[in-house]
Amino acid sequence: MTGQRVAFLGLGHMGLPMAKNLASAGYDVVGFDVFPAALDAARAAGLAVAESGPDAAASADVVITMLQSGAQVVGAYLGGDGVDGLVDVASPHTLFIDCSTISVEESREAHRIAGIAGHRALDAPVSGGVVGAENATLAFMVGGGDADVAAARPLLEAMGRRVVHCGGPGLGQAAKVCNNMILAVSQIAVAEAFVLGERLGLTHQALFDVASNASGQCWALTTNCPVPGPVPTSPANRDYEPGFATALMNKDLGLAEQAIESTGVDARMGLLARELYASFASGPGATRDFSAIITTLR
Ligand code: NAD
């Protein structure tokens, strides 16, 4: 429903274009970011901005957060250090939607804090990156109650093209962490196969032509091909300019590692991928596309 008042907190790489798309769709958006340069960029982009997060949230129907970490989300909800908590200033039954990528535990904590304060809450992490945020083609993975997801759907659809209700509180984050663990493991497997093929005398194109039409087919091969040539749009063709930066993949694998530890699941491939990406992210690889992990194998 347009005309709804939306407080949008966190106007960074993802948040600013998402907030702009909401405003373009007719929502009454007021943004805020603790980083002055992000606020200036939002003003320059024509977005209305508030003096503080609580100022934006006080008169909002919906409060969206797009922050870096779970600690920031929980901290913003609760307040402290002289800053009011968002859940304390918002009107009763305000819908809190956290789009940040955070751990399942922290997400459930955010749900709990909002619920105790008399609000409704969803976790709605995204995939699709900055390009998806700019073009309103994000995919949202949503955790929370049916009625709240139904209420949020039109708003999420103004920022994305796919909204999947994954289950109760935290299960949007669970879906995101599981998907990205598959992605990390498969990107490494594809890289290893290309390097092995090289040593055996196989051309990149021949391996691609076989695997992309056989059981080795996967996104890491057919969209994010880690060698230049077979998929002209993959980051390998532009010296691994992201795409999806290794630092972000490593962050998501850290969340997967936490989930693996808290559940006790025997996920050795996921943990090994975490180890390899943590090492790659500790150097200049951090800012390259995560498919550049192939350069560490040669
Ligand atoms: P970013 O660092 O560019 O933006 C986050 C912003 O939040 C920063 O400007 C920061 O100043 C602000 N912030 C922190 N605490 C705040 C508070 N209390 N109130 C208001 N603003 C606050 O990060 P990003 O790339 O936009 O990513 C945001 C989230 O989306 C992260 O959780 C990330 O993992 C996830 N994500 C990012 C991408 C991507 O491609 N960048 C893709 C999918 C998901």
Residues whose N, C-alpha, C, O or C-beta is under 5 A from the ligand:
A	BS01	NAD	L9 G10 L11 G12 H13 M14 G15 F32 D33 V34 F35 A38 G53 M66 L67 Q68 S69 Q72 A76 C99 S100 T101 V126 S127 G129 V130
